[in-house]
Amino acid sequence: MNDKEYKDFSKKRFSNNLDKKFNTTIIGSLAKFEENFGFLWGHGIPYADLTDQQKEFRKIWKKTRISILDSGHSNLRACQSELNQYDVHWNKYVTNLINFNSEE
């Protein structure tokens, strides 16, 4: 693999990892909100079985969730766009061993 191909591979690898981390952060955060506050909007309960208050909270949650997802994806696209302005070289997993027995 020549240097250009390796840089392209490195950038693509970094871009894919960035995507995964962004998406994990966004979705994971939303899941925590649902886990801890979902009772407010009847998370996991069919819409027909919700109280009027839960229906109102569900509308608010849906708007908030969409806003968070849109913002997160917008920021991910901005990061990807900025990444295209850089040369990336993956250093793999470099381990430098020190020889303590050498006589320097």
TAGIVEN-V680374 format. One record per residue. N is the residue number from 1. PSI is psi in degrees with one decimal (999 if undefined). OMEGA is omega as a letter, one per 20 degrees, with the letter a starting at -180 (none if undefined). Layout:
# TAGIVEN-V680374
n:N psi:PSI omega:OMEGA
n:N psi:PSI omega:OMEGA
This chain:
# TAGIVEN-V680374
n:1 psi:124.5 omega:r
n:2 psi:173.9 omega:a
n:3 psi:-41.8 omega:a
n:4 psi:-45.9 omega:r
n:5 psi:-39.7 omega:a
n:6 psi:-40.3 omega:r
n:7 psi:-40.4 omega:r
n:8 psi:-44.0 omega:r
n:9 psi:-44.0 omega:a
n:10 psi:-43.7 omega:a
n:11 psi:-42.8 omega:r
n:12 psi:-41.4 omega:r
n:13 psi:-46.3 omega:r
n:14 psi:-42.2 omega:r
n:15 psi:-45.0 omega:r
n:16 psi:-42.6 omega:r
n:17 psi:-38.2 omega:r
n:18 psi:-44.4 omega:r
n:19 psi:-49.6 omega:a
n:20 psi:-44.2 omega:a
n:21 psi:-43.1 omega:r
n:22 psi:-51.0 omega:a
n:23 psi:-39.5 omega:r
n:24 psi:-40.8 omega:r
n:25 psi:-46.6 omega:a
n:26 psi:-53.5 omega:a
n:27 psi:-39.9 omega:r
n:28 psi:-39.9 omega:r
n:29 psi:-44.5 omega:r
n:30 psi:-40.3 omega:a
n:31 psi:-37.7 omega:r
n:32 psi:-41.2 omega:r
n:33 psi:-45.1 omega:a
n:34 psi:-38.8 omega:a
n:35 psi:-42.5 omega:a
n:36 psi:-25.3 omega:a
n:37 psi:0.2 omega:a
n:38 psi:-23.8 omega:r
n:39 psi:-25.5 omega:a
n:40 psi:-37.0 omega:a
n:41 psi:17.7 omega:r
n:42 psi:44.3 omega:a
n:43 psi:124.7 omega:a
n:44 psi:-2.5 omega:r
n:45 psi:136.0 omega:r
n:46 psi:144.5 omega:a
n:47 psi:-39.4 omega:a
n:48 psi:-23.3 omega:a
n:49 psi:2.6 omega:a
n:50 psi:151.9 omega:r
n:51 psi:167.3 omega:r
n:52 psi:-39.9 omega:r
n:53 psi:-43.4 omega:r
n:54 psi:-38.2 omega:r
n:55 psi:-40.8 omega:r
n:56 psi:-44.6 omega:r
n:57 psi:-36.0 omega:r
n:58 psi:-40.5 omega:r
n:59 psi:-44.7 omega:r
n:60 psi:-44.6 omega:a
n:61 psi:-43.6 omega:a
n:62 psi:-43.3 omega:r
n:63 psi:-43.0 omega:a
n:64 psi:-44.8 omega:a
n:65 psi:-45.4 omega:r
n:66 psi:-41.6 omega:r
n:67 psi:-42.7 omega:r
n:68 psi:-45.7 omega:r
n:69 psi:-44.2 omega:r
n:70 psi:-44.4 omega:r
n:71 psi:-44.6 omega:r
n:72 psi:-44.4 omega:a
n:73 psi:-34.3 omega:r
n:74 psi:-43.5 omega:r
n:75 psi:-35.1 omega:r
n:76 psi:-45.0 omega:r
n:77 psi:-38.4 omega:r
n:78 psi:-40.6 omega:r
n:79 psi:-42.3 omega:r
n:80 psi:-40.9 omega:r
n:81 psi:-43.0 omega:r
n:82 psi:-37.6 omega:r
n:83 psi:-34.6 omega:a
n:84 psi:-11.8 omega:r
n:85 psi:2.6 omega:a
n:86 psi:151.8 omega:r
n:87 psi:133.5 omega:a
n:88 psi:133.6 omega:r
n:89 psi:111.1 omega:a
n:90 psi:124.2 omega:r
n:91 psi:8.9 omega:a
n:92 psi:-143.8 omega:r
n:93 psi:86.0 omega:a
n:94 psi:128.2 omega:r
n:95 psi:123.6 omega:r
n:96 psi:118.3 omega:r
n:97 psi:136.4 omega:a
n:98 psi:129.9 omega:r
n:99 psi:105.3 omega:a
n:100 psi:-10.2 omega:a
n:101 psi:-3.7 omega:a
n:102 psi:147.6 omega:r
n:103 psi:101.5 omega:a
n:104 psi:999 omega:none
